């Protein structure tokens, strides 16, 4: 059975991006979904000195191994000050040192959301420009605005957004 990783780019205990990634991952049929919580993979702040002095942490090696065994990714990015959250960027930096093609040339649904009307669109655009250089095969993307209005009871309630996610899932299923 194919393994799909879901990951919300935040370390918030109540991450709306984690909820969106997991919701989307659960829509994909005939796969095993591996739900990653960045809190389970604490890594020191990346620096070349830390890498040279200490090598890769157990958390870095463990998460990298999980990525090695993935057949695809559903990533939803939180936006802090118009960019990646510090925890996501740090994790991404460490993983890129172990394997430059962080995303392993595997299919990806790339999402973002926020409580605001733009839904993390700025960080989504950053990732759309950079992730393919790091091995992401992005089959589709979506910024989900006003999360708290559009996601209730564990599901998207806005029909247009729900249909767009379904389209992304259908495209993704053809690629895995």
NORWO-V5219 format. One record per pair of residues at least 4 apart in sequence whose C-alpha atoms are under 7 Angstrom apart, sorted by the first residue. I is the first residue (numbers start at 1). J is the second residue. If there is no record, write none. Layout:
BEGIN
I/J
I/J
END
This chain:
BEGIN
1/31
1/32
2/31
2/32
2/71
3/31
3/32
3/33
3/34
3/70
3/71
3/72
4/31
4/32
4/33
4/34
4/70
4/71
4/72
4/73
5/33
5/34
5/35
5/36
5/70
5/72
5/73
5/74
6/21
6/22
6/25
6/33
6/34
6/35
6/36
6/73
6/74
6/75
7/18
7/21
7/35
7/36
7/37
7/74
7/75
7/76
8/17
8/18
8/21
8/75
8/76
8/77
9/17
9/76
9/77
9/78
9/85
9/88
10/15
10/38
10/78
10/85
10/87
10/88
11/38
11/39
11/87
15/19
16/20
17/21
17/76
17/77
17/78
17/112
17/113
18/22
18/76
19/23
20/24
20/76
21/25
21/74
21/75
21/76
22/26
22/35
23/27
23/155
25/33
25/74
28/169
28/173
41/59
42/59
43/57
43/59
43/60
45/90
46/50
46/90
46/93
46/94
47/51
48/52
49/53
50/54
51/55
51/56
56/60
56/61
57/61
58/62
59/63
60/64
60/94
60/95
61/65
62/66
63/67
64/68
64/95
65/69
66/70
71/106
71/176
72/106
72/107
72/108
72/176
73/107
73/108
73/109
74/108
74/109
74/110
75/109
75/110
75/111
76/110
76/111
76/112
77/111
77/112
77/113
77/124
78/84
78/85
78/112
78/113
78/114
78/120
79/83
79/84
79/85
79/120
79/123
80/84
80/85
82/122
82/123
83/122
83/123
84/88
84/89
84/123
85/89
86/90
87/91
88/92
89/93
90/94
91/95
92/96
93/97
94/98
95/99
95/102
96/100
96/101
96/102
100/134
101/134
101/135
102/134
102/135
103/134
103/135
103/136
104/135
104/136
105/135
105/136
105/137
106/136
106/137
107/136
107/137
107/138
107/139
107/172
107/175
107/176
108/136
108/137
108/138
108/139
109/138
109/139
109/140
109/141
109/168
110/138
110/140
110/141
110/142
111/124
111/141
111/142
111/143
112/119
112/120
112/121
112/124
112/142
112/143
112/144
113/119
113/120
113/143
113/144
113/145
113/147
114/119
114/120
114/145
114/146
114/147
115/119
115/145
115/146
115/147
115/148
116/145
116/146
117/145
117/146
118/145
119/143
119/144
119/145
119/146
120/124
120/143
121/125
121/143
122/126
123/127
124/128
124/143
125/129
126/130
127/131
130/134
131/135
131/136
132/136
132/137
139/171
139/172
140/168
146/150
147/151
150/156
150/157
150/158
151/155
151/156
151/157
152/156
152/157
156/162
157/162
158/162
159/163
160/164
161/165
162/166
163/167
164/168
165/169
166/170
167/171
168/172
169/173
170/174
171/175
172/176
END
